Amino acid sequence: MIAAIGAIVLLAVLLGLVMPMMWAISGLLVYWILKIPFWEAMLVVTAITPTDPIVSTSIVTGVVAEDNLPERLRKIK
């Protein structure tokens, strides 16, 4: 139960804090480099901000994954 709560907290931090920060920083870089309007730059980075690594990290790490997921699948590169 505690491991599941830890996984939920990790996922919430990654999706609620890290991903928006990546979106904002990437948007500002696109805005600055390509010299396009601010909201267009934010729209562009919405398509390129990675979400799959964030979500999959929380699924394949931790105690629950170690108990239920074979190591060969957790270590795919």
All heavy atoms as a GROMACS GRO file, in nm:
protein
  587
    1MET      N    1   0.082  -0.120   0.000
    1MET     CA    2   0.000   0.000   0.000
    1MET      C    3   0.087   0.125   0.000
    1MET      O    4   0.060   0.218  -0.073
    1MET     CB    5  -0.092  -0.006   0.122
    1MET     CG    6  -0.180   0.114   0.136
    1MET     SD    7  -0.303   0.114   0.005
    1MET     CE    8  -0.397   0.253   0.052
    2ILE      N    9   0.191   0.125   0.083
    2ILE     CA   10   0.279   0.242   0.091
    2ILE      C   11   0.353   0.262  -0.041
    2ILE      O   12   0.370   0.375  -0.086
    2ILE     CB   13   0.377   0.229   0.209
    2ILE    CG1   14   0.299   0.233   0.341
    2ILE    CG2   15   0.482   0.339   0.205
    2ILE    CD1   16   0.382   0.209   0.462
    3ALA      N   17   0.395   0.153  -0.104
    3ALA     CA   18   0.464   0.163  -0.233
    3ALA      C   19   0.372   0.222  -0.339
    3ALA      O   20   0.416   0.301  -0.423
    3ALA     CB   21   0.516   0.027  -0.277
    4ALA      N   22   0.246   0.184  -0.336
    4ALA     CA   23   0.150   0.238  -0.434
    4ALA      C   24   0.130   0.387  -0.413
    4ALA      O   25   0.122   0.463  -0.509
    4ALA     CB   26   0.018   0.164  -0.423
    5ILE      N   27   0.123   0.430  -0.288
    5ILE     CA   28   0.108   0.573  -0.259
    5ILE      C   29   0.232   0.650  -0.305
    5ILE      O   30   0.222   0.757  -0.363
    5ILE     CB   31   0.080   0.595  -0.109
    5ILE    CG1   32  -0.057   0.540  -0.074
    5ILE    CG2   33   0.088   0.744  -0.074
    5ILE    CD1   34  -0.088   0.539   0.074
    6GLY      N   35   0.350   0.591  -0.283
    6GLY     CA   36   0.474   0.653  -0.329
    6GLY      C   37   0.478   0.667  -0.480
    6GLY      O   38   0.523   0.768  -0.534
    7ALA      N   39   0.428   0.565  -0.550
    7ALA     CA   40   0.424   0.571  -0.696
    7ALA      C   41   0.327   0.678  -0.744
    7ALA      O   42   0.355   0.750  -0.840
    7ALA     CB   43   0.384   0.435  -0.753
    8ILE      N   44   0.216   0.692  -0.674
    8ILE     CA   45   0.118   0.795  -0.711
    8ILE      C   46   0.175   0.934  -0.688
    8ILE      O   47   0.159   1.024  -0.771
    8ILE     CB   48  -0.014   0.775  -0.633
    8ILE    CG1   49  -0.083   0.647  -0.681
    8ILE    CG2   50  -0.106   0.895  -0.647
    8ILE    CD1   51  -0.199   0.604  -0.596
    9VAL      N   52   0.245   0.951  -0.576
    9VAL     CA   53   0.306   1.081  -0.547
    9VAL      C   54   0.413   1.113  -0.652
    9VAL      O   55   0.420   1.227  -0.701
    9VAL     CB   56   0.365   1.082  -0.404
    9VAL    CG1   57   0.451   1.205  -0.381
    9VAL    CG2   58   0.254   1.074  -0.301
   10LEU      N   59   0.496   1.015  -0.686
   10LEU     CA   60   0.598   1.036  -0.788
   10LEU      C   61   0.536   1.076  -0.921
   10LEU      O   62   0.581   1.171  -0.986
   10LEU     CB   63   0.683   0.910  -0.805
   10LEU     CG   64   0.788   0.914  -0.915
   10LEU    CD1   65   0.891   1.023  -0.887
   10LEU    CD2   66   0.855   0.779  -0.930
   11LEU      N   67   0.433   1.006  -0.961
   11LEU     CA   68   0.365   1.037  -1.086
   11LEU      C   69   0.304   1.177  -1.082
   11LEU      O   70   0.314   1.252  -1.179
   11LEU     CB   71   0.257   0.932  -1.116
   11LEU     CG   72   0.183   0.948  -1.248
   11LEU    CD1   73   0.280   0.938  -1.365
   11LEU    CD2   74   0.075   0.842  -1.260
   12ALA      N   75   0.246   1.213  -0.969
   12ALA     CA   76   0.186   1.346  -0.956
   12ALA      C   77   0.291   1.456  -0.966
   12ALA      O   78   0.270   1.559  -1.031
   12ALA     CB   79   0.111   1.356  -0.823
   13VAL      N   80   0.406   1.434  -0.905
   13VAL     CA   81   0.515   1.533  -0.913
   13VAL      C   82   0.566   1.544  -1.055
   13VAL      O   83   0.585   1.655  -1.107
   13VAL     CB   84   0.629   1.497  -0.815
   13VAL    CG1   85   0.754   1.580  -0.843
   13VAL    CG2   86   0.584   1.516  -0.672
   14LEU      N   87   0.586   1.430  -1.119
   14LEU     CA   88   0.638   1.433  -1.256
   14LEU      C   89   0.540   1.499  -1.352
   14LEU      O   90   0.578   1.581  -1.435
   14LEU     CB   91   0.671   1.291  -1.302
   14LEU     CG   92   0.794   1.228  -1.237
   14LEU    CD1   93   0.806   1.082  -1.278
   14LEU    CD2   94   0.920   1.303  -1.271
   15LEU      N   95   0.413   1.464  -1.342
   15LEU     CA   96   0.314   1.520  -1.434
   15LEU      C   97   0.270   1.661  -1.394
   15LEU      O   98   0.238   1.743  -1.480
   15LEU     CB   99   0.191   1.429  -1.442
   15LEU     CG  100   0.212   1.297  -1.515
   15LEU    CD1  101   0.086   1.212  -1.507
   15LEU    CD2  102   0.252   1.320  -1.659
   16GLY      N  103   0.268   1.690  -1.266
   16GLY     CA  104   0.218   1.819  -1.221
   16GLY      C  105   0.323   1.927  -1.209
   16GLY      O  106   0.291   2.046  -1.212
   17LEU      N  107   0.450   1.889  -1.196
   17LEU     CA  108   0.556   1.987  -1.179
   17LEU      C  109   0.659   1.982  -1.291
   17LEU      O  110   0.686   2.082  -1.356
   17LEU     CB  111   0.624   1.964  -1.043
   17LEU     CG  112   0.734   2.060  -1.005
   17LEU    CD1  113   0.678   2.201  -0.989
   17LEU    CD2  114   0.802   2.016  -0.877
   18VAL      N  115   0.715   1.866  -1.314
   18VAL     CA  116   0.825   1.853  -1.410
   18VAL      C  117   0.778   1.874  -1.554
   18VAL      O  118   0.841   1.950  -1.629
   18VAL     CB  119   0.896   1.717  -1.394
   18VAL    CG1  120   1.003   1.698  -1.499
   18VAL    CG2  121   0.956   1.706  -1.255
   19MET      N  122   0.669   1.810  -1.592
   19MET     CA  123   0.623   1.823  -1.730
   19MET      C  124   0.584   1.967  -1.765
   19MET      O  125   0.624   2.018  -1.871
   19MET     CB  126   0.509   1.727  -1.761
   19MET     CG  127   0.484   1.716  -1.911
   19MET     SD  128   0.360   1.595  -1.951
   19MET     CE  129   0.212   1.688  -1.919
   20PRO      N  130   0.510   2.040  -1.680
   20PRO     CA  131   0.481   2.181  -1.713
   20PRO      C  132   0.607   2.268  -1.720
   20PRO      O  133   0.615   2.359  -1.802
   20PRO     CB  134   0.389   2.227  -1.600
   20PRO     CG  135   0.325   2.103  -1.552
   20PRO     CD  136   0.429   1.996  -1.566
   21MET      N  137   0.705   2.237  -1.635
   21MET     CA  138   0.831   2.313  -1.643
   21MET      C  139   0.902   2.286  -1.775
   21MET      O  140   0.954   2.378  -1.838
   21MET     CB  141   0.923   2.276  -1.526
   21MET     CG  142   0.878   2.336  -1.395
   21MET     SD  143   0.974   2.285  -1.251
   21MET     CE  144   1.141   2.283  -1.308
   22MET      N  145   0.903   2.160  -1.819
   22MET     CA  146   0.963   2.126  -1.949
   22MET      C  147   0.888   2.197  -2.061
   22MET      O  148   0.949   2.247  -2.156
   22MET     CB  149   0.960   1.975  -1.972
   22MET     CG  150   1.052   1.897  -1.882
   22MET     SD  151   1.030   1.716  -1.887
   22MET     CE  152   1.006   1.681  -2.058
   23TRP      N  153   0.757   2.202  -2.051
   23TRP     CA  154   0.674   2.268  -2.151
   23TRP      C  155   0.706   2.417  -2.158
   23TRP      O  156   0.726   2.472  -2.266
   23TRP     CB  157   0.527   2.244  -2.118
   23TRP     CG  158   0.430   2.310  -2.209
   23TRP    CD1  159   0.404   2.276  -2.339
   23TRP    CD2  160   0.346   2.420  -2.179
   23TRP    NE1  161   0.307   2.359  -2.391
   23TRP    CE2  162   0.269   2.449  -2.293
   23TRP    CE3  163   0.326   2.498  -2.066
   23TRP    CZ2  164   0.177   2.552  -2.298
   23TRP    CZ3  165   0.234   2.600  -2.070
   23TRP    CH2  166   0.161   2.626  -2.186
   24ALA      N  167   0.714   2.482  -2.043
   24ALA     CA  168   0.740   2.626  -2.039
   24ALA      C  169   0.880   2.659  -2.090
   24ALA      O  170   0.897   2.752  -2.171
   24ALA     CB  171   0.721   2.678  -1.897
   25ILE      N  172   0.978   2.586  -2.046
   25ILE     CA  173   1.116   2.612  -2.090
   25ILE      C  174   1.130   2.586  -2.239
   25ILE      O  175   1.189   2.667  -2.312
   25ILE     CB  176   1.215   2.527  -2.009
   25ILE    CG1  177   1.218   2.576  -1.864
   25ILE    CG2  178   1.355   2.532  -2.070
   25ILE    CD1  179   1.290   2.484  -1.768
   26SER      N  180   1.075   2.477  -2.287
   26SER     CA  181   1.080   2.447  -2.431
   26SER      C  182   1.007   2.554  -2.511
   26SER      O  183   1.053   2.596  -2.617
   26SER     CB  184   1.019   2.311  -2.460
   26SER     OG  185   1.088   2.209  -2.392
   27GLY      N  186   0.892   2.598  -2.461
   27GLY     CA  187   0.816   2.702  -2.529
   27GLY      C  188   0.893   2.832  -2.539
   27GLY      O  189   0.892   2.899  -2.643
   28LEU      N  190   0.959   2.869  -2.431
   28LEU     CA  191   1.039   2.992  -2.434
   28LEU      C  192   1.157   2.980  -2.531
   28LEU      O  193   1.190   3.076  -2.602
   28LEU     CB  194   1.088   3.027  -2.294
   28LEU     CG  195   0.978   3.072  -2.199
   28LEU    CD1  196   1.034   3.086  -2.057
   28LEU    CD2  197   0.914   3.201  -2.245
   29LEU      N  198   1.218   2.862  -2.536
   29LEU     CA  199   1.327   2.842  -2.633
   29LEU      C  200   1.277   2.850  -2.777
   29LEU      O  201   1.341   2.913  -2.862
   29LEU     CB  202   1.394   2.706  -2.609
   29LEU     CG  203   1.486   2.699  -2.488
   29LEU    CD1  204   1.531   2.555  -2.463
   29LEU    CD2  205   1.607   2.789  -2.506
   30VAL      N  206   1.163   2.788  -2.805
   30VAL     CA  207   1.108   2.794  -2.941
   30VAL      C  208   1.070   2.938  -2.976
   30VAL      O  209   1.097   2.987  -3.085
   30VAL     CB  210   0.986   2.700  -2.955
   30VAL    CG1  211   0.909   2.726  -3.082
   30VAL    CG2  212   1.031   2.555  -2.949
   31TYR      N  213   1.010   3.008  -2.882
   31TYR     CA  214   0.973   3.149  -2.900
   31TYR      C  215   1.096   3.234  -2.931
   31TYR      O  216   1.096   3.317  -3.022
   31TYR     CB  217   0.903   3.198  -2.773
   31TYR     CG  218   0.877   3.346  -2.768
   31TYR    CD1  219   0.781   3.405  -2.848
   31TYR    CD2  220   0.947   3.426  -2.679
   31TYR    CE1  221   0.756   3.541  -2.842
   31TYR    CE2  222   0.923   3.562  -2.671
   31TYR     CZ  223   0.827   3.619  -2.752
   31TYR     OH  224   0.803   3.753  -2.746
   32TRP      N  225   1.203   3.211  -2.857
   32TRP     CA  226   1.326   3.290  -2.872
   32TRP      C  227   1.401   3.254  -3.000
   32TRP      O  228   1.450   3.341  -3.072
   32TRP     CB  229   1.413   3.269  -2.749
   32TRP     CG  230   1.544   3.340  -2.753
   32TRP    CD1  231   1.563   3.475  -2.754
   32TRP    CD2  232   1.673   3.280  -2.757
   32TRP    NE1  233   1.697   3.503  -2.757
   32TRP    CE2  234   1.766   3.384  -2.759
   32TRP    CE3  235   1.718   3.149  -2.757
   32TRP    CZ2  236   1.903   3.361  -2.762
   32TRP    CZ3  237   1.854   3.126  -2.760
   32TRP    CH2  238   1.944   3.232  -2.762
   33ILE      N  239   1.411   3.125  -3.030
   33ILE     CA  240   1.490   3.081  -3.146
   33ILE      C  241   1.417   3.103  -3.277
   33ILE      O  242   1.475   3.154  -3.373
   33ILE     CB  243   1.531   2.932  -3.130
   33ILE    CG1  244   1.629   2.918  -3.014
   33ILE    CG2  245   1.592   2.878  -3.259
   33ILE    CD1  246   1.658   2.774  -2.975
   34LEU      N  247   1.290   3.065  -3.284
   34LEU     CA  248   1.217   3.074  -3.411
   34LEU      C  249   1.149   3.209  -3.433
   34LEU      O  250   1.098   3.235  -3.542
   34LEU     CB  251   1.111   2.963  -3.419
   34LEU     CG  252   1.164   2.818  -3.417
   34LEU    CD1  253   1.049   2.721  -3.426
   34LEU    CD2  254   1.264   2.796  -3.530
   35LYS      N  255   1.144   3.291  -3.329
   35LYS     CA  256   1.083   3.425  -3.338
   35LYS      C  257   0.938   3.418  -3.388
   35LYS      O  258   0.895   3.497  -3.470
   35LYS     CB  259   1.164   3.516  -3.431
   35LYS     CG  260   1.311   3.525  -3.401
   35LYS     CD  261   1.336   3.604  -3.277
   35LYS     CE  262   1.486   3.631  -3.265
   35LYS     NZ  263   1.537   3.617  -3.134
   36ILE      N  264   0.863   3.322  -3.335
   36ILE     CA  265   0.721   3.313  -3.367
   36ILE      C  266   0.642   3.366  -3.247
   36ILE      O  267   0.698   3.377  -3.137
   36ILE     CB  268   0.678   3.169  -3.403
   36ILE    CG1  269   0.701   3.073  -3.287
   36ILE    CG2  270   0.751   3.121  -3.526
   36ILE    CD1  271   0.653   2.932  -3.314
   37PRO      N  272   0.516   3.401  -3.265
   37PRO     CA  273   0.437   3.451  -3.152
   37PRO      C  274   0.438   3.353  -3.034
   37PRO      O  275   0.443   3.230  -3.052
   37PRO     CB  276   0.296   3.466  -3.210
   37PRO     CG  277   0.320   3.488  -3.356
   37PRO     CD  278   0.440   3.404  -3.390
   38PHE      N  279   0.430   3.409  -2.914
   38PHE     CA  280   0.443   3.331  -2.792
   38PHE      C  281   0.348   3.212  -2.786
   38PHE      O  282   0.387   3.099  -2.758
   38PHE     CB  283   0.423   3.422  -2.670
   38PHE     CG  284   0.428   3.350  -2.540
   38PHE    CD1  285   0.550   3.308  -2.488
   38PHE    CD2  286   0.312   3.321  -2.470
   38PHE    CE1  287   0.555   3.240  -2.368
   38PHE    CE2  288   0.317   3.254  -2.350
   38PHE     CZ  289   0.439   3.213  -2.298
   39TRP      N  290   0.218   3.236  -2.810
   39TRP     CA  291   0.121   3.127  -2.797
   39TRP      C  292   0.137   3.023  -2.907
   39TRP      O  293   0.105   2.905  -2.887
   39TRP     CB  294  -0.022   3.181  -2.790
   39TRP     CG  295  -0.044   3.251  -2.660
   39TRP    CD1  296  -0.064   3.385  -2.642
   39TRP    CD2  297  -0.041   3.194  -2.530
   39TRP    NE1  298  -0.075   3.414  -2.508
   39TRP    CE2  299  -0.062   3.298  -2.437
   39TRP    CE3  300  -0.024   3.065  -2.480
   39TRP    CZ2  301  -0.066   3.277  -2.299
   39TRP    CZ3  302  -0.028   3.044  -2.343
   39TRP    CH2  303  -0.049   3.148  -2.255
   40GLU      N  304   0.187   3.063  -3.023
   40GLU     CA  305   0.217   2.964  -3.127
   40GLU      C  306   0.334   2.877  -3.084
   40GLU      O  307   0.335   2.756  -3.109
   40GLU     CB  308   0.246   3.033  -3.260
   40GLU     CG  309   0.123   3.091  -3.325
   40GLU     CD  310   0.154   3.158  -3.458
   40GLU    OE1  311   0.258   3.126  -3.519
   40GLU    OE2  312   0.073   3.242  -3.501
   41ALA      N  313   0.432   2.938  -3.021
   41ALA     CA  314   0.546   2.861  -2.971
   41ALA      C  315   0.500   2.760  -2.865
   41ALA      O  316   0.544   2.645  -2.865
   41ALA     CB  317   0.651   2.954  -2.913
   42MET      N  318   0.410   2.803  -2.778
   42MET     CA  319   0.358   2.712  -2.676
   42MET      C  320   0.278   2.598  -2.740
   42MET      O  321   0.282   2.484  -2.692
   42MET     CB  322   0.271   2.787  -2.576
   42MET     CG  323   0.349   2.879  -2.488
   42MET     SD  324   0.480   2.788  -2.404
   42MET     CE  325   0.538   2.908  -2.292
   43LEU      N  326   0.207   2.627  -2.846
   43LEU     CA  327   0.133   2.523  -2.917
   43LEU      C  328   0.228   2.423  -2.982
   43LEU      O  329   0.204   2.302  -2.978
   43LEU     CB  330   0.042   2.586  -3.023
   43LEU     CG  331  -0.052   2.493  -3.096
   43LEU    CD1  332  -0.149   2.427  -3.000
   43LEU    CD2  333  -0.128   2.569  -3.203
   44VAL      N  334   0.337   2.471  -3.038
   44VAL     CA  335   0.436   2.382  -3.100
   44VAL      C  336   0.494   2.287  -2.996
   44VAL      O  337   0.502   2.166  -3.018
   44VAL     CB  338   0.549   2.464  -3.169
   44VAL    CG1  339   0.666   2.375  -3.205
   44VAL    CG2  340   0.495   2.537  -3.290
   45VAL      N  341   0.534   2.340  -2.882
   45VAL     CA  342   0.597   2.253  -2.783
   45VAL      C  343   0.498   2.160  -2.714
   45VAL      O  344   0.538   2.060  -2.656
   45VAL     CB  345   0.678   2.331  -2.677
   45VAL    CG1  346   0.791   2.405  -2.743
   45VAL    CG2  347   0.592   2.421  -2.596
   46THR      N  348   0.370   2.192  -2.722
   46THR     CA  349   0.271   2.099  -2.669
   46THR      C  350   0.281   1.966  -2.743
   46THR      O  351   0.264   1.859  -2.683
   46THR     CB  352   0.129   2.157  -2.684
   46THR    OG1  353   0.122   2.278  -2.610
   46THR    CG2  354   0.024   2.061  -2.636
   47ALA      N  355   0.312   1.972  -2.870
   47ALA     CA  356   0.324   1.850  -2.949
   47ALA      C  357   0.455   1.776  -2.924
   47ALA      O  358   0.462   1.655  -2.945
   47ALA     CB  359   0.312   1.883  -3.097
   48ILE      N  360   0.558   1.848  -2.877
   48ILE     CA  361   0.688   1.783  -2.862
   48ILE      C  362   0.729   1.757  -2.718
   48ILE      O  363   0.830   1.692  -2.694
   48ILE     CB  364   0.799   1.862  -2.934
   48ILE    CG1  365   0.815   2.001  -2.874
   48ILE    CG2  366   0.774   1.869  -3.082
   48ILE    CD1  367   0.935   2.077  -2.926
   49THR      N  368   0.654   1.808  -2.620
   49THR     CA  369   0.689   1.782  -2.481
   49THR      C  370   0.666   1.634  -2.451
   49THR      O  371   0.556   1.583  -2.468
   49THR     CB  372   0.603   1.868  -2.386
   49THR    OG1  373   0.627   2.005  -2.414
   49THR    CG2  374   0.636   1.839  -2.240
   50PRO      N  375   0.771   1.566  -2.408
   50PRO     CA  376   0.757   1.421  -2.388
   50PRO      C  377   0.677   1.387  -2.263
   50PRO      O  378   0.702   1.438  -2.156
   50PRO     CB  379   0.902   1.374  -2.374
   50PRO     CG  380   0.976   1.493  -2.326
   50PRO     CD  381   0.905   1.613  -2.382
   51THR      N  382   0.581   1.301  -2.278
   51THR     CA  383   0.504   1.253  -2.162
   51THR      C  384   0.526   1.104  -2.140
   51THR      O  385   0.520   1.058  -2.027
   51THR     CB  386   0.353   1.276  -2.183
   51THR    OG1  387   0.311   1.211  -2.302
   51THR    CG2  388   0.320   1.422  -2.189
   52ASP      N  389   0.553   1.029  -2.244
   52ASP     CA  390   0.569   0.885  -2.229
   52ASP      C  391   0.681   0.845  -2.133
   52ASP      O  392   0.661   0.757  -2.050
   52ASP     CB  393   0.589   0.818  -2.365
   52ASP     CG  394   0.464   0.826  -2.451
   52ASP    OD1  395   0.355   0.841  -2.392
   52ASP    OD2  396   0.474   0.818  -2.573
   53PRO      N  397   0.799   0.908  -2.140
   53PRO     CA  398   0.904   0.870  -2.043
   53PRO      C  399   0.862   0.896  -1.898
   53PRO      O  400   0.896   0.819  -1.809
   53PRO     CB  401   1.023   0.956  -2.082
   53PRO     CG  402   1.000   0.993  -2.223
   53PRO     CD  403   0.851   1.001  -2.239
   54ILE      N  404   0.788   1.002  -1.876
   54ILE     CA  405   0.747   1.035  -1.740
   54ILE      C  406   0.650   0.929  -1.687
   54ILE      O  407   0.667   0.878  -1.577
   54ILE     CB  408   0.683   1.175  -1.736
   54ILE    CG1  409   0.789   1.281  -1.763
   54ILE    CG2  410   0.615   1.200  -1.603
   54ILE    CD1  411   0.735   1.420  -1.778
   55VAL      N  412   0.552   0.896  -1.766
   55VAL     CA  413   0.453   0.798  -1.722
   55VAL      C  414   0.515   0.660  -1.711
   55VAL      O  415   0.493   0.588  -1.614
   55VAL     CB  416   0.331   0.798  -1.816
   55VAL    CG1  417   0.233   0.690  -1.778
   55VAL    CG2  418   0.263   0.934  -1.813
   56SER      N  419   0.595   0.620  -1.809
   56SER     CA  420   0.651   0.486  -1.807
   56SER      C  421   0.753   0.467  -1.695
   56SER      O  422   0.767   0.357  -1.642
   56SER     CB  423   0.713   0.451  -1.942
   56SER     OG  424   0.822   0.535  -1.970
   57THR      N  425   0.822   0.573  -1.656
   57THR     CA  426   0.917   0.562  -1.546
   57THR      C  427   0.847   0.521  -1.418
   57THR      O  428   0.896   0.435  -1.344
   57THR     CB  429   0.991   0.695  -1.525
   57THR    OG1  430   1.065   0.725  -1.642
   57THR    CG2  431   1.085   0.688  -1.407
   58SER      N  432   0.734   0.580  -1.392
   58SER     CA  433   0.663   0.545  -1.268
   58SER      C  434   0.605   0.404  -1.273
   58SER      O  435   0.582   0.344  -1.169
   58SER     CB  436   0.552   0.646  -1.242
   58SER     OG  437   0.454   0.638  -1.341
   59ILE      N  438   0.586   0.350  -1.392
   59ILE     CA  439   0.530   0.216  -1.404
   59ILE      C  440   0.637   0.109  -1.387
   59ILE      O  441   0.613   0.006  -1.326
   59ILE     CB  442   0.459   0.199  -1.540
   59ILE    CG1  443   0.336   0.290  -1.545
   59ILE    CG2  444   0.420   0.055  -1.565
   59ILE    CD1  445   0.272   0.298  -1.681
   60VAL      N  446   0.758   0.132  -1.435
   60VAL     CA  447   0.861   0.028  -1.436
   60VAL      C  448   0.962   0.041  -1.323
   60VAL      O  449   1.060  -0.033  -1.320
   60VAL     CB  450   0.936   0.023  -1.571
   60VAL    CG1  451   0.841  -0.012  -1.683
   60VAL    CG2  452   1.010   0.151  -1.598
   61THR      N  453   0.943   0.134  -1.231
   61THR     CA  454   1.035   0.146  -1.118
   61THR      C  455   0.958   0.127  -0.988
   61THR      O  456   0.836   0.140  -0.984
   61THR     CB  457   1.103   0.284  -1.115
   61THR    OG1  458   1.004   0.385  -1.108
   61THR    CG2  459   1.189   0.305  -1.237
   62GLY      N  460   1.029   0.096  -0.885
   62GLY     CA  461   0.968   0.083  -0.754
   62GLY      C  462   0.941  -0.060  -0.714
   62GLY      O  463   0.965  -0.155  -0.790
   63VAL      N  464   0.892  -0.074  -0.594
   63VAL     CA  465   0.869  -0.206  -0.535
   63VAL      C  466   0.763  -0.284  -0.612
   63VAL      O  467   0.778  -0.404  -0.636
   63VAL     CB  468   0.828  -0.190  -0.387
   63VAL    CG1  469   0.796  -0.324  -0.325
   63VAL    CG2  470   0.939  -0.122  -0.310
   64VAL      N  471   0.655  -0.218  -0.650
   64VAL     CA  472   0.547  -0.287  -0.721
   64VAL      C  473   0.598  -0.344  -0.853
   64VAL      O  474   0.569  -0.459  -0.888
   64VAL     CB  475   0.428  -0.192  -0.745
   64VAL    CG1  476   0.320  -0.259  -0.827
   64VAL    CG2  477   0.372  -0.144  -0.611
   65ALA      N  478   0.677  -0.266  -0.926
   65ALA     CA  479   0.732  -0.314  -1.053
   65ALA      C  480   0.831  -0.429  -1.030
   65ALA      O  481   0.833  -0.525  -1.106
   65ALA     CB  482   0.800  -0.200  -1.128
   66GLU      N  483   0.912  -0.418  -0.925
   66GLU     CA  484   1.007  -0.526  -0.897
   66GLU      C  485   0.937  -0.657  -0.863
   66GLU      O  486   0.986  -0.764  -0.895
   66GLU     CB  487   1.100  -0.484  -0.782
   66GLU     CG  488   1.197  -0.375  -0.822
   66GLU     CD  489   1.277  -0.322  -0.705
   66GLU    OE1  490   1.260  -0.372  -0.591
   66GLU    OE2  491   1.356  -0.230  -0.726
   67ASP      N  492   0.821  -0.646  -0.798
   67ASP     CA  493   0.747  -0.767  -0.762
   67ASP      C  494   0.670  -0.826  -0.880
   67ASP      O  495   0.651  -0.947  -0.887
   67ASP     CB  496   0.647  -0.736  -0.650
   67ASP     CG  497   0.716  -0.706  -0.519
   67ASP    OD1  498   0.834  -0.741  -0.504
   67ASP    OD2  499   0.650  -0.646  -0.431
   68ASN      N  500   0.625  -0.744  -0.973
   68ASN     CA  501   0.533  -0.790  -1.076
   68ASN      C  502   0.586  -0.786  -1.219
   68ASN      O  503   0.521  -0.840  -1.308
   68ASN     CB  504   0.404  -0.707  -1.070
   68ASN     CG  505   0.334  -0.721  -0.936
   68ASN    OD1  506   0.305  -0.831  -0.894
   68ASN    ND2  507   0.312  -0.609  -0.870
   69LEU      N  508   0.697  -0.722  -1.242
   69LEU     CA  509   0.747  -0.705  -1.378
   69LEU      C  510   0.886  -0.768  -1.389
   69LEU      O  511   0.974  -0.736  -1.311
   69LEU     CB  512   0.755  -0.555  -1.410
   69LEU     CG  513   0.769  -0.513  -1.553
   69LEU    CD1  514   0.651  -0.561  -1.637
   69LEU    CD2  515   0.779  -0.362  -1.561
   70PRO      N  516   0.907  -0.858  -1.485
   70PRO     CA  517   1.038  -0.921  -1.500
   70PRO      C  518   1.148  -0.816  -1.524
   70PRO      O  519   1.124  -0.715  -1.589
   70PRO     CB  520   1.022  -1.011  -1.621
   70PRO     CG  521   0.876  -1.031  -1.638
   70PRO     CD  522   0.811  -0.909  -1.583
   71GLU      N  523   1.265  -0.845  -1.474
   71GLU     CA  524   1.376  -0.749  -1.484
   71GLU      C  525   1.412  -0.718  -1.630
   71GLU      O  526   1.443  -0.605  -1.664
   71GLU     CB  527   1.499  -0.801  -1.412
   71GLU     CG  528   1.612  -0.701  -1.411
   71GLU     CD  529   1.730  -0.745  -1.328
   71GLU    OE1  530   1.723  -0.850  -1.262
   71GLU    OE2  531   1.831  -0.674  -1.333
   72ARG      N  532   1.402  -0.817  -1.717
   72ARG     CA  533   1.437  -0.792  -1.858
   72ARG      C  534   1.344  -0.687  -1.921
   72ARG      O  535   1.384  -0.616  -2.010
   72ARG     CB  536   1.434  -0.921  -1.938
   72ARG     CG  537   1.299  -0.988  -1.946
   72ARG     CD  538   1.304  -1.120  -2.025
   72ARG     NE  539   1.177  -1.187  -2.019
   72ARG     CZ  540   1.072  -1.156  -2.092
   72ARG    NH1  541   1.078  -1.059  -2.181
   72ARG    NH2  542   0.960  -1.224  -2.080
   73LEU      N  543   1.221  -0.676  -1.873
   73LEU     CA  544   1.129  -0.576  -1.925
   73LEU      C  545   1.152  -0.439  -1.860
   73LEU      O  546   1.129  -0.336  -1.921
   73LEU     CB  547   0.984  -0.619  -1.903
   73LEU     CG  548   0.938  -0.740  -1.982
   73LEU    CD1  549   0.795  -0.776  -1.945
   73LEU    CD2  550   0.952  -0.716  -2.130
   74ARG      N  551   1.199  -0.439  -1.734
   74ARG     CA  552   1.227  -0.312  -1.666
   74ARG      C  553   1.353  -0.246  -1.716
   74ARG      O  554   1.372  -0.128  -1.703
   74ARG     CB  555   1.238  -0.335  -1.515
   74ARG     CG  556   1.104  -0.362  -1.450
   74ARG     CD  557   1.115  -0.368  -1.300
   74ARG     NE  558   1.168  -0.500  -1.260
   74ARG     CZ  559   1.275  -0.517  -1.182
   74ARG    NH1  560   1.340  -0.415  -1.135
   74ARG    NH2  561   1.314  -0.639  -1.152
   75LYS      N  562   1.443  -0.323  -1.777
   75LYS     CA  563   1.574  -0.271  -1.820
   75LYS      C  564   1.583  -0.248  -1.970
   75LYS      O  565   1.691  -0.235  -2.023
   75LYS     CB  566   1.685  -0.367  -1.777
   75LYS     CG  567   1.689  -0.395  -1.630
   75LYS     CD  568   1.730  -0.273  -1.552
   75LYS     CE  569   1.736  -0.310  -1.404
   75LYS     NZ  570   1.773  -0.200  -1.322
   76ILE      N  571   1.472  -0.242  -2.041
   76ILE     CA  572   1.474  -0.219  -2.186
   76ILE      C  573   1.524  -0.078  -2.212
   76ILE      O  574   1.480   0.017  -2.152
   76ILE     CB  575   1.333  -0.237  -2.246
   76ILE    CG1  576   1.290  -0.383  -2.236
   76ILE    CG2  577   1.332  -0.191  -2.393
   76ILE    CD1  578   1.149  -0.408  -2.284
   77LYS      N  579   1.617  -0.067  -2.305
   77LYS     CA  580   1.674   0.065  -2.337
   77LYS      C  581   1.637   0.104  -2.475
   77LYS      O  582   1.623   0.037  -2.565
   77LYS     CB  583   1.825   0.062  -2.323
   77LYS     CG  584   1.866   0.019  -2.186
   77LYS     CD  585   1.954   0.117  -2.122
   77LYS     CE  586   1.991   0.062  -1.990
   77LYS     NZ  587   2.009   0.121  -1.882
   0.00000   0.00000   0.00000
